[in-house]
Amino acid sequence: MLVRPITRVCRRYASDHAYQKTLLLPQTKFSNRSNLQKTVNELIPQSCDEVYKLQLHEFFSKVKTLGETEKLKFVEENLFVLQDGPPYANGDLHLGHALNKILKDIINRFQLSQGKYVYYKPGWDCHGLPIELKALKQFSEDQLANVSPTKVRSLASSHARKAIKSQKKQFQRFAIMTDWNHPYITMEPEYEINQLRVFLKMVSRCLIKRQNKPVYWGTETKTALAEGELEYRDDHTSLAIYVKFPLAIGSRLDFLKNQGLPDAPIHCLIWTTTPWTLFSNRAICFNQNFEYLLMQCEDGYMMVESGLKEKLPFSENCKVVARFPGSDLKNLQYTNPLLSDAIERPLIHGEHVTNSAGTGLVHTAPGHGFDDYIVGLQNGLEISSPVDHLGRYELEELPQHLHELLTDPDTRLPRKVLEPATTKAILNRLQDLNMAYHFHKYTHSYPYDWRSKKPVIIRATPQWFADLHDVKGDAIDSLKNVKFYPDRGNARLNSFIKNRNEWCISRQRSWGVPIPAFYRKDNPNIALMTEETVEHVIEVIRRKGINSWFTLDDTDMEEWLPENFKEEAHSYYRGRDTMDVWFDSGTAWNELNDFYLKDLGLKQTPKFLADVYLEGSDQHRGWFQSSVLTKVAFSGTPQSPFKTLITHGFTLDENGLKMSKSVGNVISPESVIQGDKKLGLPALGVDGLRYLVAQSNFTTDIVAGPLVMDHVAEALKKFRLLFRFLLGNLQKGTFQKLPVSELRPIDKYTLAKLQELTETAQNLYRENSFSKVLIAVQYHMSNELSAFYFDITKDSLYSDAIYSLKRQQSQTTLFYIFLSYCAIMAPILPTLVQEAWNYLPIQWLGEKDYHRLSVVRTWPHYNIEQAIKNTFAKNELRLLQEFHRQFKELAAEITKPEQTLTIIRTSNPSLPFSADELADILKTASVEISTEDVFEESGNEVELDGGAKITMLVEPSTLKKCSRCWKYNAPVDDALCARCDETINSNV
């Protein structure tokens, strides 16, 4: 390309333009800033509430006209259901709530845009300890003992309803498309009845049983805990003690005789981090597959597993005197001097014994350990757990000589088992008895109650369990047909279910759904619960309300028991245990059952009740698991309630730290929407909050902070400016949509790139890759529109006659761009799209087709691929676009394009562009096309498909600047070019 220097000319400001009023400059009332009040009062109702109700009403109307067979098929093919994992009705919402609800909404809106009807019912989880504790806060310690269960339930219910009202108001500001007036709430009577019917079915299938076995116990919250209610802390420190238990005399003599050793005391050396459980010791476990050593140490002979000797902190002071297989330990017995009972207890083989830590000999207390419990059952050991619900020793269950030791000298109350003073007292007693050989501090992972944030204990108590031995196989099979996003969720959920044999479902609290069991007054260990009694209880609760179960008056027991139990009803009382809240929320799939069978009137439900379950990754051990287990247990079939399972990460600050109130790095959704000067956060508005969620890779943890939000603010500004440009140039004109075949090649090319974008975005939405959707859109907006097509068309849009064909072609293309961007961005930025839609002139759609709601049910598709091929080679246009970029760079170094004349010489007599089109593409004053030989002095040739070559010569225009369009096409100074003169004189 040759560029000949010309003199630079300074351009005047538009305000000095003599012909400014004759130009068709962009005009629109669409603001370049969002207005939060307008968004909340107008745009959210339009783009959320009204859209949801409109499409669902249309769906119901169509279903009602169909027969039973057609109805089920129509529902399966046209309805998209996303089941809401209910948030807990306690406290204000945090950024994690916004992340969760917005991701769900993006998916729902995309499905709606693909022609699906959407059913999405929000829910709330209401029962459980946190709300009960809030209800009890108003009472003193002295008053608590006299607070009735019904009073607790009344206060808890009131607190939950206030929280729901508050949270609902906050959720509505996230622009979620649903009906907030009809949520499902786990404390509503119908929900509770459905839950009890699931429990009934499990009773009928013999899946519910009562056992006195170890469970995780919260000493602060005074209740049993499920595994999903635990948090493991890696910085927990315990006092670990090596404890010696002497072999019983008879066992010692037999053992020494077998080993050919002289008579001497021999000890089984165990290692424990829970010395408080030593009073419940009933056996020592070994592994018969290991090799063991007899060591002579300073304090006598001790037995340990051979591979662990070198890991002992005192091993250098011990000498190995014998080696023997673990099988030699069978039938040996030992004593526990701590109990002073002289009872000889057994050494037992246990597969759970490992040689990775400790001594290879395991202290076994069946009342305080899960493996210990199994071994205890297999060997008929006593299940002893002398610890109460507060975590204090129950002295009446312990020998008299231990009472003083295990009593707090200051309070004269039984000691708490986890108190450091208790551990110290036990250590002192072990030392006095010559049982403590060595002790040290040990930091390790330990379970904490996720509510109280306090360490838990393992304690045997009578509890109700769901037997999962037969259920979990079907549950695992049900996941084979489920799609996981991301894929790693599959192995995670399978692992949790596979390793779970029983589910402790009883809780010792008042605020929840009762476990409908009756107990003998003369022997509370005898429980009555059959299919018949549970069925009867459900009917009584349906009639009298669930609170009637919790009254302390048992004079109405005849009413609570079936007819054949009437005579002995006075001998029973109603149990006070309630169900695990994961059982509550896990049965939420019942809401979908009711929707299909009752609301839609179907005779059967679709194979999958929900298309999608979406929650945080922590719900693999919580709601996802309880949903699958309860569904499979109820149905007796390997059928998951969901077709697709999607998980997201957690919210972090910009330093990668998890947001926490204690750390002080929590960002509330409202701070994102309204801004927070103290935190340095810009006001992003509702769409900004949604953009913040969408632009992140939600499968990992989400980072939020001032820097990230500044980037979001800039991105939102670009989108608003884009819609302002489109709307501003669509206000004046013929409002005539031309057929694609009548558009210019550059318009068709732009639509081709637009079609590529829409197809890419659709595929990315289907893959739940919302951040990549935004990346693709931003690239297209910057490179294909702002820097290319918009730049090319501005002159025609502003300066051509209002009815000129070229301007109509450009406006038609802009209208299609508007439609496509509305479709692509509506799932992520619904209120911005709704606002833009409200300012679109109705004439572009016509009153018949126009709807004030931006309900995009199908994405625009432009059948222009063949049209482009028929007109010019797509690759040629790509090269010309590249040539356009080169031209701008080189010409701009010397002058402005509108001051230049561009001469194109080509060996191809049939270029796909006219001189006028090329002038627009290059923004030059004019273009002359010649098929003469190319310039010999030029080395900047562009070669097109087929071998055709073009070269360009850029030189100063010999004409003058047009006083209207400022292109150098006027015959004399202060005159108009031919195009502007015709436009002005035509009075258009």
Secondary structure, DSSP 8 states (H G I E B T S, - for coil): -EE----------GGG-TTGGGS--------SS--HHHIIIIIHIIIIIIHHHHHHHHHHHHHHTS-HHHHHHHHHHHEEEEE----BSSS---HHHHHHHHHHHHHHHHHHHTT-EEE---EEB--SHHHHHHHHTTS-HHHHTT--HHHHHHHHHHHHHHHHHHHHHHHHTT---S-TTS-EETTSHHHHHHHHHHHHHHHHTT-EEEEEEEEEEETTTTEEE-GGGEEEEEEEEEEEEEEEEEB-HHHHHHHHHHHT--S--EEEEEEES-GGGGGG--EEEE-TTSEEEEEEETTEEEEEEGGGGGGSTTGGG-EEEEEEEGGGGTT-EE--TTTT----EEEEE-TT--SSSTTS-EEE-TTS-HHHHHHHHHHT------B-TTSBB-GGGS-GGGTTTTB-TTT-SB-BTT-HHHHHHHHHHHHHTT-EEEEEEEEEEEEEETTT--B-EEEEEEEEEEE-TTHHHHHHHHGGG-EEESTHHHHHHHHHHHT--EEE-EES-SSS-B---EEESS-TT-EE--HHHHHHHHHHHHHH-GGGGG-S--TTHHHHS-GGGGGGGGGEEE---EE-HHHHHHTTHHHHHHIIIIIS--SS--SSSEEEEEEEGGGGTTHHHHHHHHHHHHH-SS--SEEEEEEE--EE-TTS-B--TTTT----HHHHHH-BTTTTB---HHHHHHHHHHTS-TTS-EE-SHHHHHHHHHHHHHHHHHHHHHHHTSSSS------GGGS-HHHHHHHHHHHHHHHHHHHHHHTT-HHHHHHHHHHIIIIIIIIIIHHHHHHHHHHS-TT-HHHHHHHHHHHHHHHHHHHHHTTT-HHHHHHHHHTS-GGGT-TTT--SS----S------HHHHHHHS-HHHHHHHHHHHHHHHHHHHTTS-GGGEEEEEEES-S--SS-HHHHHHHHT-SEEEEE-S---TT----EE-GGG-EEEEEEEE-SSB--TTT--S-BSSTT---HHHHHHHHTT-
